[in-house]
Amino acid sequence: MNATKLLPASEAVERFLPEGCGLLAVGGMHLHNNPMALVRETLRQRRRIRRLLTSPCGAMNADLLLGAGLVSEILTSYVGFEHLGLAPCFRRAAQDATVRILEADEAYLTHGLYAGAGGLPFVPLPAGLEHADVAGVNPESYRTVADPFTSATVLAGAPLAPDVAFIHAREADEKGNAAIGGAHFLDRLMALASKTVVVQAERVVPTARIASQAVGTTIPGFLVHAVVVAPGGCHPTASHAEYDFDEDHLKSYLRAARDQAGFDAWIDEQVRARTEPEYAAATAERLERLRYPRPAPGGAAGPGDQGGEGR
């Protein structure tokens, strides 16, 4: 079947993110590869999320959804803005107890998604984690079990199988095959573990180009339900091998979001007053200044082209 999976962001969110989604996973890590076009569209449609799952280091992808009051629970290790400071909406939610926060360590998020992708009932976690406090504050996600081979007590984690995953890719074809530029963090695991996957991509390319990518950097099309073509869709975060994060824009958000009234005004002006194509047009000039140089034919690759952080 050759039917295209290309959809605008508005239709992809409307069709594939149900109201009250049980578990939504948002890809990206720190200020890199956040699927912001899909997050912004979720804000516009005001879709509520029962539980939000981030990579080990969530950032603006989580903070906007928390600030908008769309999230009831969040499973995460950390939400922040790297060198720019704390995430204001996440901090308020924690201090005011308006959102249930399920603490998790980085190893559990990784291994839990692996278990979800493999259909495992639970997953033993690396030795040493049993000495941390995380299992005590989040007993829902952690249990101790007896090793069937040695009878030793080990810490185990519940599988993570998101209902929906939002993932950013550098390129995708019309059939949903997608290639991640640079580091892919937990994004590929999220796609493998999730029931529904929506990919936003910088551009659409022929399937042959996706097939030429290195093994392990791609998401196969049979997992993907929709592809949203979103050039600049990570803005104001970075897209590996494409453009850097927009520090000035991020700082303006952090200043505005110091209190709820400022956050609401910023979101209304920057997100809800614009469609996603209008947002892309409004930020296109800024984005061009942040783009990485393209390598000359046969020349050295630019930042991110070697699978690094894109910085």
C-alpha positions in Angstrom: 0.0 0.0 0.0 1.5 3.3 -1.1 -0.8 5.7 0.7 1.1 8.7 2.1 1.3 9.3 5.8 2.0 13.0 5.4 -0.4 15.2 7.5 -0.4 18.8 8.7 0.4 19.1 12.4 -3.2 20.1 13.2 -4.7 17.0 11.7 -2.0 14.7 13.1 -2.7 15.8 16.7 -6.4 15.8 16.2 -6.4 12.2 14.8 -3.7 10.6 16.9 -3.6 12.3 20.3 -6.8 11.4 22.1 -8.2 13.7 24.7 -7.0 12.4 28.1 -4.1 10.4 26.5 -3.0 7.8 29.1 0.8 8.1 28.4 2.3 10.6 26.0 6.1 10.3 25.3 7.8 13.4 24.0 11.2 12.9 22.4 14.3 15.0 22.5 16.7 15.7 25.4 17.8 19.0 27.0 17.5 21.7 24.4 17.9 19.3 21.4 15.4 17.6 19.0 12.3 18.6 21.0 9.3 17.9 18.8 8.0 21.5 19.4 5.7 21.7 16.4 3.6 18.9 17.8 3.8 20.2 21.3 2.6 23.7 20.1 -0.3 22.1 18.2 -1.2 20.1 21.4 -1.4 23.5 23.2 -3.6 25.0 20.5 -6.0 22.1 20.7 -5.8 21.9 24.5 -5.6 18.2 24.5 -5.3 16.9 28.1 -2.7 14.2 29.0 -3.0 12.0 32.0 0.7 11.1 32.2 3.6 12.7 30.3 6.9 10.8 29.8 10.1 12.6 28.9 13.6 11.4 28.2 16.0 11.5 31.1 16.3 15.3 30.6 13.0 17.0 29.6 13.0 20.7 28.7 10.6 23.0 26.9 8.7 20.1 25.4 7.4 19.3 29.0 7.4 22.8 30.5 4.9 24.2 28.0 2.4 21.4 28.5 2.8 21.6 32.3 2.3 25.4 32.3 -0.8 25.1 30.1 -2.4 22.8 32.8 -2.7 19.9 30.3 -0.8 17.3 32.3 -2.0 15.5 35.4 1.2 13.4 36.0 4.8 13.4 34.7 7.3 10.6 34.8 10.8 12.1 34.5 14.3 12.3 35.9 14.6 16.1 35.3 13.0 19.0 33.5 15.2 22.1 33.0 16.9 24.4 30.6 20.6 23.4 30.9 22.8 26.4 31.5 19.8 28.8 31.3 18.3 27.5 34.6 15.3 25.7 36.0 12.1 25.0 34.2 9.6 27.5 35.7 6.4 25.7 35.1 7.8 22.3 36.3 9.1 24.0 39.4 5.7 25.6 40.2 3.9 22.3 39.6 6.3 20.6 42.0 6.1 23.3 44.7 2.3 23.7 44.5 1.7 19.9 44.0 -0.6 20.7 41.1 0.9 17.8 39.1 1.8 14.4 40.4 5.5 13.8 39.8 6.8 10.3 39.5 10.5 10.3 40.1 12.6 8.1 37.9 16.3 7.5 37.3 17.8 7.6 33.8 18.5 3.9 33.8 14.9 3.0 34.5 13.6 5.3 31.7 16.0 3.6 29.3 15.4 0.0 30.4 11.7 0.6 30.9 11.2 1.6 27.3 13.3 -1.4 26.2 11.0 -3.6 28.2 8.0 -1.9 26.6 9.4 -2.3 23.1 10.1 -6.0 23.8 6.8 -6.9 25.5 8.6 -7.8 28.7 6.6 -7.9 32.0 9.4 -6.1 33.9 13.1 -5.4 33.5 15.9 -5.9 36.0 17.9 -2.7 36.6 21.6 -2.2 36.9 23.2 -3.1 40.2 23.6 -0.2 42.6 20.2 1.5 41.9 18.7 -0.4 44.9 20.8 1.9 47.1 19.0 5.0 45.8 15.8 6.5 47.3 13.9 6.6 44.0 12.1 3.3 44.5 10.8 4.6 47.8 9.3 7.7 46.3 7.9 6.0 43.2 6.8 2.4 44.2 4.5 2.3 41.2 7.5 2.0 38.8 9.9 0.0 40.9 9.8 -3.4 42.6 12.3 -5.8 44.1 12.4 -9.4 42.7 14.4 -12.5 43.3 17.0 -13.3 40.6 15.8 -16.8 39.4 19.5 -17.8 38.8 21.2 -16.6 42.0 18.2 -15.9 44.3 19.7 -12.4 44.9 17.3 -9.5 45.4 17.4 -7.1 42.5 15.6 -3.9 41.7 13.2 -4.1 38.7 11.2 -1.6 36.7 7.8 -1.7 35.1 7.7 -1.7 31.3 7.0 1.7 29.6 4.7 1.4 26.6 3.4 4.9 25.7 0.0 5.2 24.0 1.5 8.0 21.8 5.0 9.2 21.0 5.9 12.6 19.5 9.4 12.2 17.8 11.5 14.6 15.8 13.5 13.3 12.8 15.8 15.1 10.4 14.2 13.4 7.4 11.3 11.1 6.6 9.7 9.6 3.5 6.0 9.5 2.7 5.7 6.0 4.1 6.8 7.0 7.5 10.4 5.8 7.4 12.4 8.4 9.3 16.1 9.1 10.0 17.3 10.9 13.1 20.1 13.3 12.7 22.9 13.0 15.2 22.3 11.6 18.7 18.9 9.9 19.0 18.8 9.7 22.8 15.7 7.6 23.8 13.7 8.6 20.7 14.1 5.4 18.8 13.2 3.4 21.9 10.2 5.5 22.4 9.1 4.8 18.9 9.6 1.1 19.3 7.7 1.0 22.6 4.7 3.2 21.6 1.4 2.1 20.3 1.1 5.2 18.1 4.0 7.3 16.7 3.8 10.7 15.2 7.0 12.0 13.6 7.8 15.6 12.7 10.5 15.9 10.1 12.6 18.8 8.7 11.9 17.5 5.2 10.5 14.7 3.1 13.1 12.7 1.1 13.0 9.6 -1.2 12.9 6.2 0.6 16.3 5.4 -0.9 17.9 8.2 1.0 16.4 6.9 4.3 17.7 3.4 3.4 21.2 4.8 3.0 21.4 6.0 6.6 23.5 4.2 9.3 21.8 1.2 11.0 20.2 2.2 14.3 19.5 5.8 13.3 16.1 5.1 11.7 12.5 4.5 12.7 10.8 2.0 10.4 7.7 3.2 8.6 5.5 0.4 9.9 5.7 1.9 13.4 4.7 5.4 12.2 1.1 6.6 11.9 1.8 10.1 10.7 4.6 12.3 9.4 4.4 16.1 9.9 6.7 18.1 7.6 7.9 20.8 9.9 11.0 22.7 8.7 12.3 24.4 11.8 9.8 22.4 13.9 12.2 22.1 16.9 12.5 25.8 17.4 13.4 27.2 19.8 15.4 24.0 20.6 18.0 22.6 18.3 17.6 20.1 15.5 20.8 18.0 15.2 22.7 18.6 12.0 20.3 21.4 11.0 20.3 24.4 13.4 21.3 25.4 17.0 18.9 26.4 19.7 17.6 29.9 19.9 19.0 31.2 23.2 17.4 34.6 23.0 13.9 33.1 22.4 14.4 30.7 25.3 15.5 33.5 27.6 12.4 35.5 26.6 10.2 32.5 27.6 12.0 32.0 30.9 11.5 35.7 31.8 7.8 35.6 30.9 7.1 32.3 32.6 8.3 33.4 36.0 4.7 33.5 37.0 1.5 32.0 35.6 0.1 35.2 34.2 3.3 35.8 32.3 3.3 32.3 30.9 -0.3 32.6 29.8 0.3 35.8 28.0 3.4 34.4 26.3 1.7 31.3 25.1 -1.3 33.2 23.8 1.0 35.5 21.8 3.7 33.1 20.6 1.6 29.9 20.1 -2.1 30.2 20.2 -2.4 33.3 18.1 -0.6 31.5 15.2 -1.1 28.4 13.3 2.0 26.2 13.0 2.7 27.4 9.4 2.4 31.0 10.7 4.8 30.2 13.6 7.3 28.8 11.1 7.0 31.9 8.9 7.5 34.2 11.9 10.6 32.4 13.1 12.2 31.6 9.7 14.6 34.6 9.6 15.9 33.8 13.1 16.3 30.1 12.2 18.4 30.9 9.2 20.9 32.6 11.4 21.1 29.5 13.6 21.6 27.0 10.8 24.8 25.0 10.6 27.0 25.4 7.5 26.4 22.9 4.8 29.5 20.8 3.9 30.8 21.3 0.4 30.6 18.2 -1.8 33.3 15.8 -0.6 34.1 18.2 2.2 34.0 17.9 6.0 30.6 17.4 7.6 29.0 20.1 9.7 28.1 19.9 13.4 25.8 16.9 14.1 26.5 15.1 10.8 28.8 12.7 12.6 26.2 11.6 15.1 27.2 14.0 17.8 25.2 16.5 19.8 24.9 19.0 17.0 26.6 21.7 19.1 
